[in-house]
Amino acid sequence: MLIAAAPCKAQEEKENKEKVTTMAFGPEFFLTNDSDHFQSRRVSVEFFPAFENADRFLGFRLGDYQYKQDSWRRSGQKLTFLARNIETRTADGGTMEAGVFEQGGHTLLTLDGSYRISPTKSTAVEFLVTRDWVETPKSLDRGIDFTFVGVAVDQGLGSHFTLVGLLAQQYFSDGNRRDHGRVRLIYQPSLDLGLTLQARYRTYRSTHDDVDRAYFNPTSYSESMFAIGWRHRFQGWTASVTAGLGNETINHDMSQPTRLLDVSLQSPVRGAHVFRLGAGYSRSTTFAGPSYQYRYLRGEWIIRF
């Protein structure tokens, strides 16, 4: 009994040391540009008065936003309260970002949150909500915002398949509403390789067919995509890549190919420094025409003290 108890006590002491709460701070950025020459830049400073690890913290973010397209310019400022309490092993728990965003004489209370629970070992349910500006020049000038609310379900089908479904509604402040549906079938050929094969489908319908070209708004939209994902852990770091090829249908008549590429890198959630970096590319259609391309780069560096 004594021999068995010693390692358990040592492990418990190690876990208690890892749960020490300190303060932390650091920079954060998010950059985007697209083929319509629209660019956005967010540069922020974050402060965490209570930081246990990258999955458990309370903090604040002060962000400066810059938008531009050709000769059009706009700036904004946002103060956000950050809260995250996620079980790293299961991904259960909640996260919330609630802020005040001012741009162009318009002020908006923003929200980005989720809460995930696993009622069984093979089932997870996640509730989602987002409220923010619609980021196009005409929408920002008019102060058009949206609220997105939805629920997603992950259902394991044996040890190699997972089925993910989402139902959501998106309310725009100009009176438009979108009804969203998404489904994804994920196949993991080997539980050790981190490789997944994914069949994706998403669709939405809009209640308004005329929003004065303030944002891309087909009456109906659908996209089918095949994607390959890879996720690998090494010495606590996590790297992931997702690449996809698909086809979209707009208003039941216009059909175009789509593309997707996302890469990310994250340091261990525990440590004196937490580092995140991500980049992405997509190709689809907007009101400006087919072959619309969107790119983003984001990063975050948190330093504990």
Secondary structure, DSSP 8 states (H G I E B T S, - for coil): -HHHHHHHHHHHHHHHHHT--EEEEEEEEEEEEETTSEEEEEEEEEEEEEEEETTEEEEEEEEEEEEEETTEEEEEEEEEEEEEEE-TTT--EEEEEEEEEEETTEEEEEEEEEEEEEEETTEEEEEEEEEEE--SHHHHHHT-EEEEEEEEEEEEETTTEEEEEEEEEEEETTS-EEEEEEEEEEE-S-TTT-EEEEEEEEEEEES-S--TTSS---SEEEEEEEEEEEEEEETTEEEEEEEEEEEEEETTTEEEEEEEEEEEEE--SSSSEEEEEEEEEEEEEETTEEEEEEEEEEEEEEEE-
